[in-house]
Amino acid sequence: MIRAENPNLPEVIPGGAANNPMGAAALTMRGGEYAIHGTNRPASIGGFVSYGCIRMYNSDIQQLYREVEHGERFGRLALEQVYLIAINQIGSMYADPPEVRYSKFLSDFRDIVQRIPQYYIASYVGIKPQSLSRIRKRIAGKH
């Protein structure tokens, strides 16, 4: 999938190389089909921009590698949970309309929603802040 969009990508790029889209390191799953990895584009972290992967800051993925060696089973189980949450969110981006995604966000993060800037919420839901504003007005009008 990635190579189809970027056919000039070399077969092998060293981890941490400036042109490596997977950043400093990658924890791959399903034979490399999915991964938890760093990135050479930190601004893309948290956005709906990947191929089913979870992007992290390079320093965070390197710390993860250091810590997982001490708690391998715990780390693996924790990563599986994070991965499942991310995959469900990605599936929701394709299957659910924005209002449903925003409602899920509100129910999943009700304890902290008031402390998160609207542009972060909009990014998480996969819409522009202006669209989130319209959705919030519609929801407020229903109550």
A tleap script that builds the chain and sets N, CA, C and O, in Angstrom:
source leaprc.protein.ff14SB
mol = sequence {
  NMET ILE ARG ALA GLU ASN PRO ASN LEU PRO
  GLU VAL ILE PRO GLY GLY ALA ALA ASN ASN
  PRO MET GLY ALA ALA ALA LEU THR MET ARG
  GLY GLY GLU TYR ALA ILE HIE GLY THR ASN
  ARG PRO ALA SER ILE GLY GLY PHE VAL SER
  TYR GLY CYS ILE ARG MET TYR ASN SER ASP
  ILE GLN GLN LEU TYR ARG GLU VAL GLU HIE
  GLY GLU ARG PHE GLY ARG LEU ALA LEU GLU
  GLN VAL TYR LEU ILE ALA ILE ASN GLN ILE
  GLY SER MET TYR ALA ASP PRO PRO GLU VAL
  ARG TYR SER LYS PHE LEU SER ASP PHE ARG
  ASP ILE VAL GLN ARG ILE PRO GLN TYR TYR
  ILE ALA SER TYR VAL GLY ILE LYS PRO GLN
  SER LEU SER ARG ILE ARG LYS ARG ILE ALA
  GLY LYS CHIE
}
set mol.1.N position { 0.822 -1.183 0.000 }
set mol.1.CA position { 0.000 0.000 0.000 }
set mol.1.C position { 0.875 1.259 0.000 }
set mol.1.O position { 0.643 2.168 -0.797 }
set mol.2.N position { 1.866 1.321 0.876 }
set mol.2.CA position { 2.734 2.486 0.958 }
set mol.2.C position { 3.557 2.616 -0.323 }
set mol.2.O position { 3.695 3.709 -0.872 }
set mol.3.N position { 4.097 1.506 -0.788 }
set mol.3.CA position { 4.933 1.540 -1.992 }
set mol.3.C position { 4.107 1.945 -3.218 }
set mol.3.O position { 4.637 2.585 -4.126 }
set mol.4.N position { 2.826 1.586 -3.260 }
set mol.4.CA position { 1.980 1.973 -4.389 }
set mol.4.C position { 1.846 3.496 -4.463 }
set mol.4.O position { 1.796 4.069 -5.551 }
set mol.5.N position { 1.788 4.142 -3.299 }
set mol.5.CA position { 1.682 5.596 -3.269 }
set mol.5.C position { 3.030 6.283 -3.433 }
set mol.5.O position { 3.093 7.435 -3.864 }
set mol.6.N position { 4.109 5.582 -3.091 }
set mol.6.CA position { 5.444 6.164 -3.168 }
set mol.6.C position { 6.403 5.147 -3.776 }
set mol.6.O position { 7.217 4.560 -3.065 }
set mol.7.N position { 6.311 4.935 -5.096 }
set mol.7.CA position { 7.114 3.878 -5.737 }
set mol.7.C position { 8.622 4.116 -5.675 }
set mol.7.O position { 9.390 3.175 -5.878 }
set mol.8.N position { 9.064 5.329 -5.405 }
set mol.8.CA position { 10.495 5.622 -5.339 }
set mol.8.C position { 11.091 5.315 -3.969 }
set mol.8.O position { 12.286 5.522 -3.758 }
set mol.9.N position { 10.290 4.833 -3.052 }
set mol.9.CA position { 10.780 4.481 -1.721 }
set mol.9.C position { 11.730 3.286 -1.831 }
set mol.9.O position { 11.370 2.273 -2.430 }
set mol.10.N position { 12.932 3.387 -1.268 }
set mol.10.CA position { 13.874 2.259 -1.343 }
set mol.10.C position { 13.334 1.029 -0.608 }
set mol.10.O position { 12.484 1.149 0.275 }
set mol.11.N position { 13.835 -0.151 -0.980 }
set mol.11.CA position { 13.426 -1.399 -0.322 }
set mol.11.C position { 13.760 -1.384 1.163 }
set mol.11.O position { 12.958 -1.834 1.980 }
set mol.12.N position { 14.930 -0.874 1.520 }
set mol.12.CA position { 15.369 -0.835 2.919 }
set mol.12.C position { 15.865 0.572 3.225 }
set mol.12.O position { 16.666 1.142 2.483 }
set mol.13.N position { 15.373 1.118 4.332 }
set mol.13.CA position { 15.836 2.413 4.820 }
set mol.13.C position { 16.268 2.192 6.265 }
set mol.13.O position { 15.478 1.695 7.068 }
set mol.14.N position { 17.499 2.547 6.614 }
set mol.14.CA position { 17.957 2.323 7.994 }
set mol.14.C position { 17.063 3.025 9.014 }
set mol.14.O position { 16.603 4.144 8.785 }
set mol.15.N position { 16.824 2.357 10.138 }
set mol.15.CA position { 16.063 2.964 11.223 }
set mol.15.C position { 16.716 4.253 11.665 }
set mol.15.O position { 17.931 4.303 11.859 }
set mol.16.N position { 15.925 5.292 11.827 }
set mol.16.CA position { 16.444 6.573 12.264 }
set mol.16.C position { 16.951 7.451 11.148 }
set mol.16.O position { 17.275 8.615 11.383 }
set mol.17.N position { 17.029 6.923 9.925 }
set mol.17.CA position { 17.472 7.748 8.802 }
set mol.17.C position { 16.457 8.864 8.567 }
set mol.17.O position { 15.261 8.671 8.783 }
set mol.18.N position { 16.923 10.014 8.132 }
set mol.18.CA position { 16.050 11.178 7.952 }
set mol.18.C position { 14.905 10.906 6.975 }
set mol.18.O position { 13.837 11.506 7.100 }
set mol.19.N position { 15.110 10.014 6.008 }
set mol.19.CA position { 14.069 9.723 5.017 }
set mol.19.C position { 13.232 8.492 5.381 }
set mol.19.O position { 12.442 8.026 4.560 }
set mol.20.N position { 13.394 7.956 6.601 }
set mol.20.CA position { 12.625 6.779 7.008 }
set mol.20.C position { 11.283 7.219 7.587 }
set mol.20.O position { 11.251 7.815 8.664 }
set mol.21.N position { 10.173 6.939 6.897 }
set mol.21.CA position { 8.875 7.362 7.403 }
set mol.21.C position { 8.478 6.668 8.711 }
set mol.21.O position { 7.555 7.112 9.395 }
set mol.22.N position { 9.174 5.579 9.059 }
set mol.22.CA position { 8.862 4.881 10.304 }
set mol.22.C position { 9.782 5.308 11.443 }
set mol.22.O position { 9.781 4.690 12.508 }
set mol.23.N position { 10.561 6.355 11.224 }
set mol.23.CA position { 11.354 6.948 12.281 }
set mol.23.C position { 12.469 6.069 12.788 }
set mol.23.O position { 13.083 5.313 12.036 }
set mol.24.N position { 12.721 6.182 14.080 }
set mol.24.CA position { 13.872 5.526 14.702 }
set mol.24.C position { 13.701 4.023 14.848 }
set mol.24.O position { 14.685 3.286 14.792 }
set mol.25.N position { 12.480 3.556 15.035 }
set mol.25.CA position { 12.260 2.125 15.273 }
set mol.25.C position { 10.800 1.789 14.997 }
set mol.25.O position { 9.942 2.671 14.948 }
set mol.26.N position { 10.536 0.502 14.820 }
set mol.26.CA position { 9.170 0.046 14.571 }
set mol.26.C position { 8.956 -1.320 15.211 }
set mol.26.O position { 9.796 -2.213 15.099 }
set mol.27.N position { 7.839 -1.462 15.872 }
set mol.27.CA position { 7.402 -2.741 16.410 }
set mol.27.C position { 6.316 -3.219 15.460 }
set mol.27.O position { 5.183 -2.741 15.514 }
set mol.28.N position { 6.665 -4.173 14.577 }
set mol.28.CA position { 5.730 -4.588 13.534 }
set mol.28.C position { 4.891 -5.777 13.977 }
set mol.28.O position { 5.289 -6.571 14.829 }
set mol.29.N position { 3.715 -5.869 13.366 }
set mol.29.CA position { 2.786 -6.964 13.642 }
set mol.29.C position { 2.245 -7.473 12.324 }
set mol.29.O position { 2.260 -6.763 11.318 }
set mol.30.N position { 1.774 -8.689 12.332 }
set mol.30.CA position { 1.192 -9.323 11.153 }
set mol.30.C position { 2.134 -9.267 9.963 }
set mol.30.O position { 1.734 -8.914 8.854 }
set mol.31.N position { 3.390 -9.621 10.208 }
set mol.31.CA position { 4.371 -9.667 9.138 }
set mol.31.C position { 4.702 -8.309 8.541 }
set mol.31.O position { 5.074 -8.217 7.372 }
set mol.32.N position { 4.569 -7.263 9.332 }
set mol.32.CA position { 4.885 -5.921 8.859 }
set mol.32.C position { 3.692 -5.168 8.313 }
set mol.32.O position { 3.823 -4.031 7.862 }
set mol.33.N position { 2.511 -5.805 8.351 }
set mol.33.CA position { 1.311 -5.147 7.829 }
set mol.33.C position { 0.929 -3.931 8.673 }
set mol.33.O position { 0.460 -2.928 8.136 }
set mol.34.N position { 1.125 -4.015 9.984 }
set mol.34.CA position { 0.833 -2.925 10.909 }
set mol.34.C position { 2.041 -2.725 11.806 }
set mol.34.O position { 2.871 -3.621 11.964 }
set mol.35.N position { 2.129 -1.543 12.389 }
set mol.35.CA position { 3.266 -1.281 13.275 }
set mol.35.C position { 2.957 -0.170 14.260 }
set mol.35.O position { 2.095 0.679 14.033 }
set mol.36.N position { 3.686 -0.205 15.351 }
set mol.36.CA position { 3.770 0.930 16.260 }
set mol.36.C position { 5.169 1.456 16.011 }
set mol.36.O position { 6.147 0.740 16.226 }
set mol.37.N position { 5.280 2.703 15.557 }
set mol.37.CA position { 6.584 3.176 15.107 }
set mol.37.C position { 6.779 4.663 15.346 }
set mol.37.O position { 5.839 5.403 15.638 }
set mol.38.N position { 8.036 5.074 15.211 }
set mol.38.CA position { 8.368 6.484 15.241 }
set mol.38.C position { 7.986 7.108 13.907 }
set mol.38.O position { 7.312 6.479 13.091 }
set mol.39.N position { 8.415 8.334 13.689 }
set mol.39.CA position { 8.123 8.986 12.420 }
set mol.39.C position { 9.147 10.070 12.136 }
set mol.39.O position { 9.735 10.642 13.054 }
set mol.40.N position { 9.352 10.344 10.857 }
set mol.40.CA position { 10.214 11.459 10.477 }
set mol.40.C position { 9.382 12.726 10.267 }
set mol.40.O position { 9.907 13.752 9.836 }
set mol.41.N position { 8.080 12.652 10.572 }
set mol.41.CA position { 7.179 13.804 10.481 }
set mol.41.C position { 6.382 13.918 11.788 }
set mol.41.O position { 5.221 13.510 11.829 }
set mol.42.N position { 6.979 14.462 12.849 }
set mol.42.CA position { 6.305 14.525 14.147 }
set mol.42.C position { 4.942 15.215 14.114 }
set mol.42.O position { 4.082 14.901 14.937 }
set mol.43.N position { 4.725 16.140 13.188 }
set mol.43.CA position { 3.428 16.824 13.113 }
set mol.43.C position { 2.298 15.866 12.734 }
set mol.43.O position { 1.125 16.193 12.910 }
set mol.44.N position { 2.646 14.685 12.214 }
set mol.44.CA position { 1.617 13.726 11.805 }
set mol.44.C position { 1.112 12.858 12.963 }
set mol.44.O position { 0.142 12.118 12.798 }
set mol.45.N position { 1.751 12.939 14.123 }
set mol.45.CA position { 1.354 12.119 15.271 }
set mol.45.C position { -0.016 12.564 15.756 }
set mol.45.O position { -0.267 13.752 15.957 }
set mol.46.N position { -0.901 11.585 15.940 }
set mol.46.CA position { -2.237 11.881 16.437 }
set mol.46.C position { -3.241 12.209 15.353 }
set mol.46.O position { -4.433 12.324 15.636 }
set mol.47.N position { -2.794 12.361 14.129 }
set mol.47.CA position { -3.709 12.640 13.034 }
set mol.47.C position { -4.130 11.361 12.333 }
set mol.47.O position { -3.559 10.295 12.564 }
set mol.48.N position { -5.112 11.474 11.494 }
set mol.48.CA position { -5.595 10.331 10.728 }
set mol.48.C position { -4.800 10.274 9.432 }
set mol.48.O position { -5.280 10.676 8.372 }
set mol.49.N position { -3.559 9.762 9.538 }
set mol.49.CA position { -2.640 9.854 8.417 }
set mol.49.C position { -1.935 8.546 8.081 }
set mol.49.O position { -1.166 8.505 7.121 }
set mol.50.N position { -2.165 7.491 8.827 }
set mol.50.CA position { -1.341 6.306 8.618 }
set mol.50.C position { -2.111 5.172 7.969 }
set mol.50.O position { -3.265 5.327 7.569 }
set mol.51.N position { -1.453 4.039 7.873 }
set mol.51.CA position { -1.993 2.847 7.232 }
set mol.51.C position { -2.371 1.802 8.281 }
set mol.51.O position { -2.055 0.623 8.126 }
set mol.52.N position { -3.034 2.224 9.329 }
set mol.52.CA position { -3.387 1.304 10.405 }
set mol.52.C position { -2.310 1.213 11.459 }
set mol.52.O position { -2.360 0.341 12.326 }
set mol.53.N position { -1.339 2.098 11.395 }
set mol.53.CA position { -0.233 2.106 12.348 }
set mol.53.C position { -0.477 3.137 13.436 }
set mol.53.O position { -1.340 4.007 13.316 }
set mol.54.N position { 0.298 3.019 14.488 }
set mol.54.CA position { 0.297 4.012 15.553 }
set mol.54.C position { 1.630 4.720 15.489 }
set mol.54.O position { 2.680 4.088 15.607 }
set mol.55.N position { 1.596 6.028 15.301 }
set mol.55.CA position { 2.824 6.807 15.221 }
set mol.55.C position { 3.143 7.405 16.586 }
set mol.55.O position { 2.258 7.860 17.310 }
set mol.56.N position { 4.430 7.392 16.914 }
set mol.56.CA position { 4.905 7.944 18.179 }
set mol.56.C position { 6.114 8.827 17.890 }
set mol.56.O position { 6.730 8.725 16.829 }
set mol.57.N position { 6.448 9.697 18.848 }
set mol.57.CA position { 7.702 10.429 18.731 }
set mol.57.C position { 8.837 9.418 18.766 }
set mol.57.O position { 8.736 8.399 19.450 }
set mol.58.N position { 9.910 9.683 18.042 }
set mol.58.CA position { 11.044 8.762 18.008 }
set mol.58.C position { 11.571 8.485 19.414 }
set mol.58.O position { 11.907 7.343 19.732 }
set mol.59.N position { 11.649 9.510 20.255 }
set mol.59.CA position { 12.146 9.298 21.624 }
set mol.59.C position { 11.233 8.361 22.406 }
set mol.59.O position { 11.705 7.586 23.237 }
set mol.60.N position { 9.910 8.429 22.142 }
set mol.60.CA position { 8.968 7.561 22.854 }
set mol.60.C position { 9.082 6.110 22.411 }
set mol.60.O position { 9.024 5.208 23.246 }
set mol.61.N position { 9.243 5.867 21.106 }
set mol.61.CA position { 9.371 4.480 20.645 }
set mol.61.C position { 10.689 3.895 21.136 }
set mol.61.O position { 10.757 2.704 21.439 }
set mol.62.N position { 11.732 4.708 21.218 }
set mol.62.CA position { 13.005 4.215 21.743 }
set mol.62.C position { 12.887 3.889 23.221 }
set mol.62.O position { 13.448 2.895 23.682 }
set mol.63.N position { 12.163 4.714 23.974 }
set mol.63.CA position { 11.931 4.424 25.391 }
set mol.63.C position { 11.096 3.163 25.538 }
set mol.63.O position { 11.358 2.346 26.421 }
set mol.64.N position { 10.100 2.998 24.688 }
set mol.64.CA position { 9.271 1.794 24.713 }
set mol.64.C position { 10.134 0.551 24.534 }
set mol.64.O position { 9.970 -0.424 25.267 }
set mol.65.N position { 11.044 0.572 23.575 }
set mol.65.CA position { 11.936 -0.568 23.362 }
set mol.65.C position { 12.780 -0.853 24.605 }
set mol.65.O position { 12.977 -2.011 24.974 }
set mol.66.N position { 13.273 0.199 25.245 }
set mol.66.CA position { 14.092 -0.009 26.447 }
set mol.66.C position { 13.258 -0.635 27.574 }
set mol.66.O position { 13.742 -1.519 28.280 }
set mol.67.N position { 12.024 -0.185 27.744 }
set mol.67.CA position { 11.202 -0.651 28.853 }
set mol.67.C position { 10.561 -2.007 28.599 }
set mol.67.O position { 10.362 -2.780 29.536 }
set mol.68.N position { 10.239 -2.305 27.357 }
set mol.68.CA position { 9.573 -3.573 27.048 }
set mol.68.C position { 10.484 -4.754 27.356 }
set mol.68.O position { 9.996 -5.827 27.710 }
set mol.69.N position { 11.782 -4.582 27.231 }
set mol.69.CA position { 12.689 -5.697 27.505 }
set mol.69.C position { 12.572 -6.151 28.964 }
set mol.69.O position { 12.823 -7.319 29.261 }
set mol.70.N position { 12.194 -5.248 29.882 }
set mol.70.CA position { 12.078 -5.603 31.295 }
set mol.70.C position { 10.698 -6.157 31.642 }
set mol.70.O position { 10.563 -6.935 32.585 }
set mol.71.N position { 9.706 -5.772 30.908 }
set mol.71.CA position { 8.351 -6.241 31.191 }
set mol.71.C position { 7.697 -6.707 29.915 }
set mol.71.O position { 6.608 -6.247 29.570 }
set mol.72.N position { 8.339 -7.609 29.213 }
set mol.72.CA position { 7.923 -8.015 27.875 }
set mol.72.C position { 6.452 -8.393 27.814 }
set mol.72.O position { 5.724 -7.877 26.965 }
set mol.73.N position { 5.995 -9.279 28.692 }
set mol.73.CA position { 4.602 -9.713 28.616 }
set mol.73.C position { 3.654 -8.558 28.896 }
set mol.73.O position { 2.678 -8.366 28.170 }
set mol.74.N position { 3.932 -7.785 29.944 }
set mol.74.CA position { 3.077 -6.644 30.258 }
set mol.74.C position { 3.082 -5.646 29.104 }
set mol.74.O position { 2.031 -5.160 28.686 }
set mol.75.N position { 4.273 -5.347 28.595 }
set mol.75.CA position { 4.386 -4.395 27.494 }
set mol.75.C position { 3.628 -4.858 26.268 }
set mol.75.O position { 2.942 -4.069 25.617 }
set mol.76.N position { 3.752 -6.133 25.955 }
set mol.76.CA position { 3.059 -6.671 24.778 }
set mol.76.C position { 1.545 -6.585 24.952 }
set mol.76.O position { 0.834 -6.198 24.025 }
set mol.77.N position { 1.052 -6.944 26.134 }
set mol.77.CA position { -0.390 -6.884 26.381 }
set mol.77.C position { -0.900 -5.446 26.352 }
set mol.77.O position { -1.973 -5.170 25.816 }
set mol.78.N position { -0.127 -4.537 26.929 }
set mol.78.CA position { -0.518 -3.127 26.911 }
set mol.78.C position { -0.546 -2.596 25.483 }
set mol.78.O position { -1.466 -1.875 25.096 }
set mol.79.N position { 0.468 -2.960 24.706 }
set mol.79.CA position { 0.506 -2.509 23.316 }
set mol.79.C position { -0.642 -3.087 22.503 }
set mol.79.O position { -1.188 -2.411 21.630 }
set mol.80.N position { -1.009 -4.320 22.781 }
set mol.80.CA position { -2.143 -4.913 22.070 }
set mol.80.C position { -3.415 -4.119 22.338 }
set mol.80.O position { -4.208 -3.897 21.424 }
set mol.81.N position { -3.619 -3.688 23.586 }
set mol.81.CA position { -4.800 -2.896 23.921 }
set mol.81.C position { -4.781 -1.549 23.207 }
set mol.81.O position { -5.792 -1.122 22.649 }
set mol.82.N position { -3.638 -0.886 23.227 }
set mol.82.CA position { -3.510 0.399 22.532 }
set mol.82.C position { -3.772 0.205 21.046 }
set mol.82.O position { -4.454 1.012 20.414 }
set mol.83.N position { -3.232 -0.857 20.502 }
set mol.83.CA position { -3.405 -1.134 19.087 }
set mol.83.C position { -4.876 -1.375 18.748 }
set mol.83.O position { -5.375 -0.844 17.755 }
set mol.84.N position { -5.564 -2.157 19.551 }
set mol.84.CA position { -6.986 -2.424 19.293 }
set mol.84.C position { -7.809 -1.146 19.350 }
set mol.84.O position { -8.709 -0.951 18.533 }
set mol.85.N position { -7.511 -0.281 20.301 }
set mol.85.CA position { -8.220 0.995 20.397 }
set mol.85.C position { -7.976 1.815 19.129 }
set mol.85.O position { -8.906 2.386 18.560 }
set mol.86.N position { -6.725 1.865 18.697 }
set mol.86.CA position { -6.386 2.640 17.498 }
set mol.86.C position { -7.072 2.066 16.261 }
set mol.86.O position { -7.588 2.820 15.437 }
set mol.87.N position { -7.082 0.757 16.123 }
set mol.87.CA position { -7.716 0.133 14.953 }
set mol.87.C position { -9.220 0.401 14.966 }
set mol.87.O position { -9.811 0.661 13.918 }
set mol.88.N position { -9.837 0.340 16.140 }
set mol.88.CA position { -11.271 0.647 16.227 }
set mol.88.C position { -11.543 2.093 15.844 }
set mol.88.O position { -12.541 2.388 15.188 }
set mol.89.N position { -10.659 2.991 16.252 }
set mol.89.CA position { -10.826 4.401 15.884 }
set mol.89.C position { -10.687 4.575 14.380 }
set mol.89.O position { -11.461 5.309 13.765 }
set mol.90.N position { -9.719 3.913 13.789 }
set mol.90.CA position { -9.530 4.013 12.342 }
set mol.90.C position { -10.753 3.459 11.619 }
set mol.90.O position { -11.228 4.063 10.657 }
set mol.91.N position { -11.262 2.322 12.069 }
set mol.91.CA position { -12.475 1.760 11.471 }
set mol.91.C position { -13.643 2.716 11.588 }
set mol.91.O position { -14.447 2.841 10.664 }
set mol.92.N position { -13.741 3.392 12.722 }
set mol.92.CA position { -14.810 4.365 12.934 }
set mol.92.C position { -14.696 5.527 11.953 }
set mol.92.O position { -15.710 6.070 11.514 }
set mol.93.N position { -13.475 5.910 11.607 }
set mol.93.CA position { -13.280 7.005 10.649 }
set mol.93.C position { -13.919 6.673 9.302 }
set mol.93.O position { -14.430 7.558 8.615 }
set mol.94.N position { -13.887 5.406 8.935 }
set mol.94.CA position { -14.460 4.989 7.661 }
set mol.94.C position { -15.954 4.681 7.761 }
set mol.94.O position { -16.697 4.918 6.808 }
set mol.95.N position { -16.396 4.160 8.893 }
set mol.95.CA position { -17.760 3.641 8.992 }
set mol.95.C position { -18.757 4.595 9.638 }
set mol.95.O position { -19.946 4.549 9.321 }
set mol.96.N position { -18.296 5.454 10.536 }
set mol.96.CA position { -19.218 6.283 11.311 }
set mol.96.C position { -19.198 7.731 10.840 }
set mol.96.O position { -18.147 8.263 10.483 }
set mol.97.N position { -20.371 8.366 10.842 }
set mol.97.CA position { -20.390 9.795 10.511 }
set mol.97.C position { -19.733 10.613 11.637 }
set mol.97.O position { -19.616 10.126 12.762 }
set mol.98.N position { -19.314 11.827 11.347 }
set mol.98.CA position { -18.622 12.645 12.350 }
set mol.98.C position { -19.376 12.819 13.669 }
set mol.98.O position { -18.755 12.809 14.732 }
set mol.99.N position { -20.691 12.977 13.621 }
set mol.99.CA position { -21.461 13.149 14.868 }
set mol.99.C position { -21.336 11.920 15.762 }
set mol.99.O position { -21.241 12.049 16.982 }
set mol.100.N position { -21.335 10.747 15.173 }
set mol.100.CA position { -21.191 9.514 15.952 }
set mol.100.C position { -19.788 9.439 16.549 }
set mol.100.O position { -19.626 9.079 17.715 }
set mol.101.N position { -18.779 9.776 15.757 }
set mol.101.CA position { -17.401 9.760 16.275 }
set mol.101.C position { -17.235 10.748 17.419 }
set mol.101.O position { -16.567 10.449 18.409 }
set mol.102.N position { -17.841 11.932 17.287 }
set mol.102.CA position { -17.752 12.935 18.354 }
set mol.102.C position { -18.485 12.438 19.601 }
set mol.102.O position { -17.988 12.614 20.713 }
set mol.103.N position { -19.640 11.828 19.437 }
set mol.103.CA position { -20.379 11.280 20.585 }
set mol.103.C position { -19.567 10.196 21.291 }
set mol.103.O position { -19.548 10.135 22.520 }
set mol.104.N position { -18.891 9.337 20.511 }
set mol.104.CA position { -18.021 8.309 21.110 }
set mol.104.C position { -16.888 8.965 21.884 }
set mol.104.O position { -16.535 8.527 22.980 }
set mol.105.N position { -16.316 10.028 21.301 }
set mol.105.CA position { -15.243 10.750 21.984 }
set mol.105.C position { -15.748 11.286 23.327 }
set mol.105.O position { -15.075 11.148 24.348 }
set mol.106.N position { -16.929 11.894 23.319 }
set mol.106.CA position { -17.486 12.441 24.562 }
set mol.106.C position { -17.697 11.356 25.610 }
set mol.106.O position { -17.404 11.567 26.787 }
set mol.107.N position { -18.198 10.202 25.196 }
set mol.107.CA position { -18.435 9.135 26.177 }
set mol.107.C position { -17.131 8.488 26.643 }
set mol.107.O position { -17.019 8.093 27.804 }
set mol.108.N position { -16.148 8.376 25.751 }
set mol.108.CA position { -14.878 7.747 26.128 }
set mol.108.C position { -14.007 8.642 27.004 }
set mol.108.O position { -13.243 8.152 27.836 }
set mol.109.N position { -14.125 9.954 26.815 }
set mol.109.CA position { -13.221 10.884 27.506 }
set mol.109.C position { -13.981 11.942 28.305 }
set mol.109.O position { -13.512 13.074 28.425 }
set mol.110.N position { -15.132 11.595 28.845 }
set mol.110.CA position { -15.963 12.574 29.542 }
set mol.110.C position { -15.262 13.247 30.705 }
set mol.110.O position { -15.587 14.383 31.052 }
set mol.111.N position { -14.293 12.553 31.320 }
set mol.111.CA position { -13.597 13.128 32.474 }
set mol.111.C position { -12.621 14.239 32.096 }
set mol.111.O position { -12.296 15.081 32.933 }
set mol.112.N position { -12.157 14.255 30.870 }
set mol.112.CA position { -11.138 15.239 30.495 }
set mol.112.C position { -11.548 16.133 29.335 }
set mol.112.O position { -10.781 17.013 28.944 }
set mol.113.N position { -12.720 15.933 28.780 }
set mol.113.CA position { -13.111 16.639 27.555 }
set mol.113.C position { -13.053 18.158 27.716 }
set mol.113.O position { -12.745 18.855 26.749 }
set mol.114.N position { -13.335 18.688 28.891 }
set mol.114.CA position { -13.330 20.141 29.096 }
set mol.114.C position { -11.920 20.729 29.090 }
set mol.114.O position { -11.754 21.937 28.924 }
set mol.115.N position { -10.926 19.899 29.267 }
set mol.115.CA position { -9.535 20.388 29.331 }
set mol.115.C position { -8.795 20.276 28.010 }
set mol.115.O position { -7.628 20.657 27.925 }
set mol.116.N position { -9.452 19.758 26.974 }
set mol.116.CA position { -8.783 19.528 25.692 }
set mol.116.C position { -9.212 20.610 24.704 }
set mol.116.O position { -10.408 20.826 24.510 }
set mol.117.N position { -8.250 21.296 24.074 }
set mol.117.CA position { -8.607 22.303 23.066 }
set mol.117.C position { -9.422 21.684 21.929 }
set mol.117.O position { -9.207 20.535 21.543 }
set mol.118.N position { -10.353 22.465 21.407 }
set mol.118.CA position { -11.264 21.978 20.379 }
set mol.118.C position { -10.542 21.504 19.118 }
set mol.118.O position { -10.991 20.557 18.473 }
set mol.119.N position { -9.434 22.149 18.760 }
set mol.119.CA position { -8.742 21.719 17.539 }
set mol.119.C position { -8.120 20.337 17.709 }
set mol.119.O position { -7.969 19.613 16.725 }
set mol.120.N position { -7.751 19.947 18.949 }
set mol.120.CA position { -7.265 18.580 19.183 }
set mol.120.C position { -8.416 17.581 19.077 }
set mol.120.O position { -8.271 16.501 18.504 }
set mol.121.N position { -9.547 17.961 19.636 }
set mol.121.CA position { -10.716 17.083 19.551 }
set mol.121.C position { -11.106 16.896 18.086 }
set mol.121.O position { -11.386 15.778 17.652 }
set mol.122.N position { -11.124 17.984 17.332 }
set mol.122.CA position { -11.474 17.901 15.907 }
set mol.122.C position { -10.514 16.971 15.171 }
set mol.122.O position { -10.943 16.159 14.352 }
set mol.123.N position { -9.226 17.083 15.457 }
set mol.123.CA position { -8.236 16.212 14.815 }
set mol.123.C position { -8.484 14.757 15.185 }
set mol.123.O position { -8.432 13.882 14.320 }
set mol.124.N position { -8.752 14.489 16.449 }
set mol.124.CA position { -8.995 13.129 16.910 }
set mol.124.C position { -10.227 12.539 16.224 }
set mol.124.O position { -10.237 11.367 15.848 }
set mol.125.N position { -11.258 13.359 16.065 }
set mol.125.CA position { -12.506 12.906 15.449 }
set mol.125.C position { -12.358 12.820 13.926 }
set mol.125.O position { -13.159 12.161 13.262 }
set mol.126.N position { -11.331 13.485 13.370 }
set mol.126.CA position { -11.080 13.415 11.935 }
set mol.126.C position { -11.816 14.466 11.130 }
set mol.126.O position { -12.157 14.236 9.969 }
set mol.127.N position { -12.065 15.627 11.741 }
set mol.127.CA position { -12.772 16.708 11.053 }
set mol.127.C position { -12.054 18.026 11.317 }
set mol.127.O position { -11.127 18.090 12.124 }
set mol.128.N position { -12.487 19.066 10.635 }
set mol.128.CA position { -11.934 20.401 10.849 }
set mol.128.C position { -12.629 21.041 12.061 }
set mol.128.O position { -13.771 20.699 12.369 }
set mol.129.N position { -11.956 21.953 12.737 }
set mol.129.CA position { -12.569 22.608 13.906 }
set mol.129.C position { -13.917 23.276 13.587 }
set mol.129.O position { -14.817 23.286 14.427 }
set mol.130.N position { -14.054 23.828 12.386 }
set mol.130.CA position { -15.314 24.462 12.005 }
set mol.130.C position { -16.448 23.440 11.962 }
set mol.130.O position { -17.569 23.737 12.374 }
set mol.131.N position { -16.161 22.252 11.470 }
set mol.131.CA position { -17.171 21.192 11.425 }
set mol.131.C position { -17.542 20.751 12.832 }
set mol.131.O position { -18.711 20.493 13.117 }
set mol.132.N position { -16.548 20.664 13.714 }
set mol.132.CA position { -16.828 20.298 15.103 }
set mol.132.C position { -17.739 21.337 15.738 }
set mol.132.O position { -18.653 20.984 16.483 }
set mol.133.N position { -17.507 22.595 15.457 }
set mol.133.CA position { -18.345 23.663 16.010 }
set mol.133.C position { -19.797 23.479 15.568 }
set mol.133.O position { -20.711 23.632 16.378 }
set mol.134.N position { -20.019 23.155 14.300 }
set mol.134.CA position { -21.385 22.929 13.807 }
set mol.134.C position { -22.023 21.712 14.480 }
set mol.134.O position { -23.198 21.748 14.847 }
set mol.135.N position { -21.258 20.650 14.640 }
set mol.135.CA position { -21.776 19.446 15.300 }
set mol.135.C position { -22.166 19.763 16.742 }
set mol.135.O position { -23.228 19.350 17.206 }
set mol.136.N position { -21.313 20.488 17.442 }
set mol.136.CA position { -21.609 20.844 18.843 }
set mol.136.C position { -22.884 21.667 18.938 }
set mol.136.O position { -23.676 21.471 19.860 }
set mol.137.N position { -23.098 22.596 17.990 }
set mol.137.CA position { -24.321 23.408 17.985 }
set mol.137.C position { -25.550 22.544 17.750 }
set mol.137.O position { -26.584 22.734 18.391 }
set mol.138.N position { -25.430 21.578 16.812 }
set mol.138.CA position { -26.579 20.682 16.548 }
set mol.138.C position { -26.907 19.848 17.782 }
set mol.138.O position { -28.073 19.688 18.142 }
set mol.139.N position { -25.860 19.314 18.430 }
set mol.139.CA position { -26.082 18.494 19.620 }
set mol.139.C position { -26.693 19.343 20.735 }
set mol.139.O position { -27.617 18.894 21.414 }
set mol.140.N position { -26.195 20.549 20.929 }
set mol.140.CA position { -26.718 21.440 21.966 }
set mol.140.C position { -28.190 21.780 21.689 }
set mol.140.O position { -28.976 21.928 22.625 }
set mol.141.N position { -28.561 21.904 20.410 }
set mol.141.CA position { -29.937 22.208 20.054 }
set mol.141.C position { -30.896 21.065 20.319 }
set mol.141.O position { -32.097 21.290 20.472 }
set mol.142.N position { -30.386 19.839 20.377 }
set mol.142.CA position { -31.220 18.651 20.644 }
set mol.142.C position { -31.556 18.497 22.112 }
set mol.142.O position { -32.523 17.820 22.461 }
set mol.143.N position { -30.760 19.125 22.987 }
set mol.143.CA position { -30.967 18.949 24.431 }
set mol.143.C position { -31.748 20.064 25.021 }
set mol.143.O position { -32.008 20.067 26.224 }
savepdb mol mol.pdb
quit
